[in-house]
């Protein structure tokens, strides 16, 4: 999964990225797989009887989420990738004042 991280600025509430997901079978066997966003029951993309798959898609993501590659028939989880959303907002900002001022 590329990219796998997004840093939100102070004015942004969500990431709007174009993500690329790729997979390849190690043993060159054919598989029927589907890519899911863990919070969604509908697949993003499915592949039938192939040994390689790739998809480019756009998503609005506001919190860290997991993408899962599952077997299309049995729904067994084969792989997962976390897309991390980091908030760059400063929660606490302390002033830099010297408490020992004589003037």
C-alpha contacts under 8 A as a table, 3 or more apart, distances in Angstrom:
res1	aa1	res2	aa2	distance
1	X	4	X	5.96
1	X	19	X	6.88
1	X	20	X	5.62
1	X	21	X	4.49
1	X	22	X	6.62
1	X	81	X	6.76
2	X	19	X	5.74
2	X	20	X	5.21
2	X	21	X	6.57
3	X	6	X	7.75
3	X	19	X	6.20
3	X	20	X	7.28
3	X	83	X	7.75
4	X	81	X	7.87
4	X	82	X	6.72
4	X	83	X	4.58
4	X	84	X	6.22
5	X	83	X	5.48
5	X	84	X	4.61
5	X	85	X	5.91
5	X	86	X	7.58
6	X	15	X	6.56
6	X	83	X	7.74
6	X	84	X	6.27
6	X	85	X	4.93
6	X	86	X	6.17
7	X	15	X	7.90
7	X	85	X	5.94
7	X	86	X	4.72
7	X	87	X	5.94
7	X	88	X	6.42
8	X	11	X	7.79
8	X	12	X	5.60
8	X	13	X	6.98
8	X	14	X	6.90
8	X	15	X	6.84
8	X	85	X	7.18
8	X	86	X	6.07
8	X	87	X	4.99
8	X	88	X	5.66
8	X	89	X	7.83
9	X	12	X	5.36
9	X	87	X	6.80
9	X	88	X	5.37
9	X	89	X	6.57
10	X	87	X	7.72
10	X	88	X	6.24
10	X	89	X	4.96
12	X	15	X	7.57
13	X	62	X	6.31
14	X	60	X	6.30
14	X	61	X	5.37
14	X	62	X	4.07
14	X	63	X	7.59
15	X	59	X	7.74
15	X	60	X	5.52
15	X	61	X	5.10
15	X	62	X	6.03
15	X	85	X	7.71
16	X	58	X	7.00
16	X	59	X	5.76
16	X	60	X	4.63
16	X	61	X	6.59
17	X	58	X	5.70
17	X	59	X	5.93
17	X	60	X	6.94
18	X	56	X	6.73
18	X	57	X	5.50
18	X	58	X	4.32
18	X	59	X	6.68
19	X	56	X	5.67
19	X	57	X	5.40
19	X	58	X	6.03
19	X	59	X	7.46
20	X	54	X	7.19
20	X	55	X	5.78
20	X	56	X	4.48
20	X	57	X	6.57
21	X	54	X	5.57
21	X	55	X	5.43
21	X	56	X	6.54
22	X	52	X	7.60
22	X	53	X	5.60
22	X	54	X	4.25
22	X	55	X	6.61
23	X	52	X	5.69
23	X	53	X	5.31
23	X	54	X	6.51
24	X	28	X	7.97
24	X	51	X	5.84
24	X	52	X	4.33
24	X	53	X	6.49
25	X	28	X	5.34
25	X	29	X	6.44
25	X	30	X	7.57
25	X	31	X	7.99
25	X	51	X	5.14
25	X	52	X	6.27
26	X	29	X	7.78
28	X	51	X	5.59
29	X	50	X	7.58
29	X	51	X	5.75
30	X	49	X	4.78
30	X	50	X	4.45
30	X	51	X	4.57
31	X	47	X	7.74
31	X	48	X	6.61
31	X	49	X	4.70
31	X	50	X	5.37
31	X	51	X	6.03
31	X	71	X	7.71
32	X	46	X	7.36
32	X	47	X	5.41
32	X	48	X	4.35
32	X	49	X	4.92
32	X	50	X	6.71
32	X	71	X	6.12
32	X	72	X	5.45
32	X	73	X	7.46
33	X	46	X	5.67
33	X	47	X	5.37
33	X	48	X	6.78
33	X	69	X	6.63
33	X	70	X	5.58
33	X	71	X	4.59
33	X	72	X	4.73
34	X	43	X	6.13
34	X	44	X	7.34
34	X	45	X	5.67
34	X	46	X	4.08
34	X	47	X	6.30
34	X	69	X	5.74
34	X	70	X	5.40
34	X	71	X	6.37
34	X	72	X	5.56
35	X	43	X	5.62
35	X	44	X	5.49
35	X	45	X	5.39
35	X	46	X	6.34
35	X	67	X	6.99
35	X	68	X	5.69
35	X	69	X	4.64
35	X	70	X	6.46
36	X	40	X	6.76
36	X	41	X	7.21
36	X	42	X	6.84
36	X	43	X	4.68
36	X	44	X	5.53
36	X	45	X	7.54
36	X	67	X	5.63
36	X	68	X	5.12
36	X	69	X	6.41
36	X	70	X	7.59
37	X	40	X	5.40
37	X	41	X	7.77
37	X	43	X	7.32
37	X	44	X	7.25
37	X	65	X	7.39
37	X	66	X	6.12
37	X	67	X	4.49
37	X	68	X	6.22
38	X	41	X	7.57
38	X	65	X	7.11
38	X	66	X	5.48
38	X	67	X	5.63
38	X	68	X	6.29
39	X	65	X	7.89
40	X	43	X	7.49
43	X	46	X	6.88
45	X	55	X	7.13
46	X	72	X	7.45
47	X	50	X	6.65
47	X	53	X	6.78
50	X	53	X	7.31
61	X	64	X	7.61
61	X	65	X	7.76
61	X	85	X	7.83
62	X	85	X	6.88
63	X	84	X	7.38
63	X	85	X	5.50
64	X	82	X	7.16
64	X	83	X	5.70
64	X	84	X	4.48
64	X	85	X	4.81
64	X	86	X	7.86
65	X	82	X	5.85
65	X	83	X	5.35
65	X	84	X	6.61
65	X	85	X	7.99
66	X	80	X	6.64
66	X	81	X	5.68
66	X	82	X	4.35
66	X	83	X	5.96
67	X	80	X	5.54
67	X	81	X	5.27
67	X	82	X	6.24
67	X	83	X	7.41
68	X	77	X	6.83
68	X	78	X	7.59
68	X	79	X	5.85
68	X	80	X	4.30
68	X	81	X	6.52
69	X	77	X	6.18
69	X	78	X	5.65
69	X	79	X	5.11
69	X	80	X	6.04
70	X	75	X	5.31
70	X	76	X	5.36
70	X	77	X	4.51
70	X	78	X	5.38
70	X	79	X	7.10
71	X	74	X	5.66
71	X	75	X	4.84
71	X	76	X	5.33
71	X	77	X	6.69
71	X	78	X	6.95
72	X	75	X	5.62
77	X	80	X	7.68
90	X	93	X	6.50
98	X	101	X	6.43
